[in-house]
Amino acid sequence: MQVISCCFTVCHSRMMNFAGKVVLITGASSGIGAETAVHFARLGADLVLAGRNAGALTKVVDACLEQGKRTPLAVTGNLEEDKHVKSLVKSTIERFKKLDVLVNNAGILEMGNIENTSLEQYDRIFDVNVRSVYNLTMQAVPHLTKTKGTIVNVSSICGVRSFPGVLAYCMSKATIEQFTRCVALELAPNQVRVNAVSPGVIVTPIQKRGGLSDTAYVHFLEEAKATHALGRPGEVSEVAEAITFLASEKSSFITGDSLPIDGGRHAMCPRVYAS
Ligand SMILES: NC(=O)c1ccc[n+]([C@@H]2O[C@H](COP(=O)([O-])OP(=O)(O)OC[C@H]3O[C@@H](n4cnc5c(N)ncnc54)[C@H](OP(=O)(O)O)[C@@H]3O)[C@@H](O)[C@H]2O)c1
């Protein structure tokens, strides 16, 4: 009995623990952000969950409550609006008095190449995927400096490898890769760590929201078996695990990195096999 209890104590002390930590997650109403919220709740964090869809956000709040018994603060709004970004940080500080972790997860995907992506599309993608990340990070930095906190940006395989037909999205995520490295160096003297995850295809609504039909999405997921070395698309929980790791003390000497969560896709190169 004593041995079991001793093992439990050792294992428990090795687990990530966010008790007493305040974590702000954007895009928490769907997909990767929603699952990441539940993961942080399980690890004891106080959460600020941001999204546009109030009903979906409430469901995530309920899922977090089931895990952590700590009531998250849900804030609805459009990250393209500067007023919302400011009020997100303001309400975080009003409610929890500090901020330890910022997860810049919200993002949109739209199809289009250099011949047919309008400037309106380009602006929309950059406003959400880049400008709002810059803006929110800028507002959060004074608070993260006080807590020696961490930032995790959600990038994409599209930020590190090149694909035709999703031009503005790829460009926006490449910007997030460089943003992550530069801000990591800028904030290192404050002991604030900044990292990214770069997922491959993960099963969420994003591709259909970006214009793929139901049939095309089925085909896309089937293709993912060949385009990812591990032979399948990824799950939201696999990204959430990596985000919590990069936000935790377990990664205390890692900054300026982008961790691929892509079943090996970043290491692949097209090859024609001779039969
Ligand atoms: N799934 C993938 O295959 C994949 C691969 C690589 C990278 N990623 C990245 O992972 C992140 C999360 O994507 P996901 O796959 O989880 O997609 P998702 O299920 O579509 O979720 C996107 C989230 O972003 C929020 N959002 C979008 N535009 C917003 C805006 N203007 N203001 C506020 N919130 C906004 C959405 O809020 P509402 O739903 O409330 O509108 C939603 O919570 C994105 O940055 C995406 O680029 C995804």
PDBQT file of the ligand as one rigid body, heavy atoms in Angstrom, charges set to zero:
ROOT
HETATM    1  N1  LIG A 301      -7.511  21.632 -38.334  1.00  0.00    +0.000 N 
HETATM    2  C1  LIG A 301      -6.382  21.636 -39.041  1.00  0.00    +0.000 C 
HETATM    3  O1  LIG A 301      -6.185  20.775 -39.943  1.00  0.00    +0.000 OA
HETATM    4  C2  LIG A 301      -5.326  22.656 -38.738  1.00  0.00    +0.000 A 
HETATM    5  C3  LIG A 301      -4.046  22.412 -39.234  1.00  0.00    +0.000 A 
HETATM    6  C4  LIG A 301      -3.052  23.339 -38.981  1.00  0.00    +0.000 A 
HETATM    7  C5  LIG A 301      -3.317  24.462 -38.241  1.00  0.00    +0.000 A 
HETATM    8  N2  LIG A 301      -4.570  24.690 -37.768  1.00  0.00    +0.000 N 
HETATM    9  C6  LIG A 301      -4.797  25.923 -37.000  1.00  0.00    +0.000 C 
HETATM   10  O2  LIG A 301      -5.400  25.597 -35.771  1.00  0.00    +0.000 OA
HETATM   11  C7  LIG A 301      -6.133  26.729 -35.288  1.00  0.00    +0.000 C 
HETATM   12  C8  LIG A 301      -7.502  26.255 -34.839  1.00  0.00    +0.000 C 
HETATM   13  O3  LIG A 301      -8.184  25.749 -35.966  1.00  0.00    +0.000 OA
HETATM   14  P1  LIG A 301      -9.262  24.579 -35.910  1.00  0.00    +0.000 P 
HETATM   15  O4  LIG A 301      -8.850  23.570 -36.884  1.00  0.00    +0.000 OA
HETATM   16  O5  LIG A 301      -9.536  24.204 -34.522  1.00  0.00    +0.000 OA
HETATM   17  O6  LIG A 301     -10.488  25.365 -36.585  1.00  0.00    +0.000 OA
HETATM   18  P2  LIG A 301     -12.005  25.640 -36.127  1.00  0.00    +0.000 P 
HETATM   19  O7  LIG A 301     -12.574  24.419 -35.534  1.00  0.00    +0.000 OA
HETATM   20  O8  LIG A 301     -12.643  26.257 -37.326  1.00  0.00    +0.000 OA
HETATM   21  O9  LIG A 301     -11.833  26.734 -34.983  1.00  0.00    +0.000 OA
HETATM   22  C9  LIG A 301     -11.411  28.037 -35.271  1.00  0.00    +0.000 C 
HETATM   23  C10 LIG A 301     -11.626  28.885 -34.044  1.00  0.00    +0.000 C 
HETATM   24  O10 LIG A 301     -11.177  30.222 -34.323  1.00  0.00    +0.000 OA
HETATM   25  C11 LIG A 301     -12.218  31.126 -33.974  1.00  0.00    +0.000 C 
HETATM   26  N3  LIG A 301     -12.205  32.305 -34.844  1.00  0.00    +0.000 N 
HETATM   27  C12 LIG A 301     -12.104  32.340 -36.193  1.00  0.00    +0.000 A 
HETATM   28  N4  LIG A 301     -12.171  33.598 -36.615  1.00  0.00    +0.000 NA
HETATM   29  C13 LIG A 301     -12.321  34.386 -35.528  1.00  0.00    +0.000 A 
HETATM   30  C14 LIG A 301     -12.479  35.776 -35.335  1.00  0.00    +0.000 A 
HETATM   31  N5  LIG A 301     -12.489  36.645 -36.347  1.00  0.00    +0.000 N 
HETATM   32  N6  LIG A 301     -12.625  36.237 -34.056  1.00  0.00    +0.000 NA
HETATM   33  C15 LIG A 301     -12.638  35.382 -33.019  1.00  0.00    +0.000 A 
HETATM   34  N7  LIG A 301     -12.493  34.049 -33.138  1.00  0.00    +0.000 NA
HETATM   35  C16 LIG A 301     -12.352  33.558 -34.382  1.00  0.00    +0.000 A 
HETATM   36  C17 LIG A 301     -13.498  30.334 -34.163  1.00  0.00    +0.000 C 
HETATM   37  O11 LIG A 301     -14.537  30.936 -33.403  1.00  0.00    +0.000 OA
HETATM   38  P3  LIG A 301     -16.097  30.671 -33.729  1.00  0.00    +0.000 P 
HETATM   39  O12 LIG A 301     -16.231  29.218 -34.116  1.00  0.00    +0.000 OA
HETATM   40  O13 LIG A 301     -16.760  30.965 -32.415  1.00  0.00    +0.000 OA
HETATM   41  O14 LIG A 301     -16.470  31.575 -34.833  1.00  0.00    +0.000 OA
HETATM   42  C18 LIG A 301     -13.088  28.970 -33.647  1.00  0.00    +0.000 C 
HETATM   43  O15 LIG A 301     -13.183  28.925 -32.245  1.00  0.00    +0.000 OA
HETATM   44  C19 LIG A 301      -6.150  27.736 -36.434  1.00  0.00    +0.000 C 
HETATM   45  O16 LIG A 301      -5.202  28.744 -36.205  1.00  0.00    +0.000 OA
HETATM   46  C20 LIG A 301      -5.755  26.890 -37.637  1.00  0.00    +0.000 C 
HETATM   47  O17 LIG A 301      -5.144  27.672 -38.650  1.00  0.00    +0.000 OA
HETATM   48  C21 LIG A 301      -5.591  23.808 -37.996  1.00  0.00    +0.000 A 
ENDROOT
TORSDOF 0
